[in-house]
Amino acid sequence: MAEGQIGIVLSIAGIAGVLAQTPAGALVDATRAKRAMLVVAALIVTLMSVALLFEVSFLAVAASQALVGMAGAVFGPGVAAISLGIVGQRRLARLIHERSDF
């Protein structure tokens, strides 16, 4: 794959991830199966990454990386929602504030 095509694929993945952020967050909020959603997203990322070993055409790589970008949009809200459920709203806010001084 040429350098220009790699840049296009990376752009496609990034745009797909950005476009998926709001729907992914809404989906995480709406479901009770948050851990399962994270597992599915991780499997999608893994399978699409492994698929790159077998298919290197531009269209296949672009599609797989777009799926990776969309699946990756689930991780942030998913981990935040699970953390909120574990420690509660007051403690989560305090933990986030303590660790934001990097």
ZICORQUI-V570657 format. One record per residue. N is the residue number from 0. PHI is phi as a letter, one per 30 degrees, with the letter a starting at -180 (999 if undefined). Layout:
n->N phi->PHI
n->N phi->PHI
This chain:
n->0 phi->999
n->1 phi->d
n->2 phi->e
n->3 phi->d
n->4 phi->d
n->5 phi->d
n->6 phi->d
n->7 phi->d
n->8 phi->d
n->9 phi->d
n->10 phi->d
n->11 phi->d
n->12 phi->d
n->13 phi->d
n->14 phi->d
n->15 phi->d
n->16 phi->d
n->17 phi->d
n->18 phi->d
n->19 phi->d
n->20 phi->e
n->21 phi->d
n->22 phi->d
n->23 phi->d
n->24 phi->d
n->25 phi->d
n->26 phi->d
n->27 phi->d
n->28 phi->d
n->29 phi->d
n->30 phi->c
n->31 phi->c
n->32 phi->c
n->33 phi->d
n->34 phi->d
n->35 phi->d
n->36 phi->d
n->37 phi->d
n->38 phi->d
n->39 phi->d
n->40 phi->d
n->41 phi->d
n->42 phi->d
n->43 phi->d
n->44 phi->e
n->45 phi->d
n->46 phi->d
n->47 phi->d
n->48 phi->d
n->49 phi->d
n->50 phi->d
n->51 phi->d
n->52 phi->d
n->53 phi->c
n->54 phi->b
n->55 phi->b
n->56 phi->d
n->57 phi->e
n->58 phi->d
n->59 phi->d
n->60 phi->d
n->61 phi->d
n->62 phi->d
n->63 phi->d
n->64 phi->d
n->65 phi->d
n->66 phi->d
n->67 phi->d
n->68 phi->d
n->69 phi->d
n->70 phi->d
n->71 phi->d
n->72 phi->d
n->73 phi->d
n->74 phi->d
n->75 phi->e
n->76 phi->d
n->77 phi->d
n->78 phi->d
n->79 phi->d
n->80 phi->d
n->81 phi->d
n->82 phi->d
n->83 phi->d
n->84 phi->d
n->85 phi->d
n->86 phi->c
n->87 phi->i
n->88 phi->d
n->89 phi->d
n->90 phi->d
n->91 phi->d
n->92 phi->d
n->93 phi->d
n->94 phi->d
n->95 phi->d
n->96 phi->d
n->97 phi->d
n->98 phi->c
n->99 phi->c
n->100 phi->c
n->101 phi->d
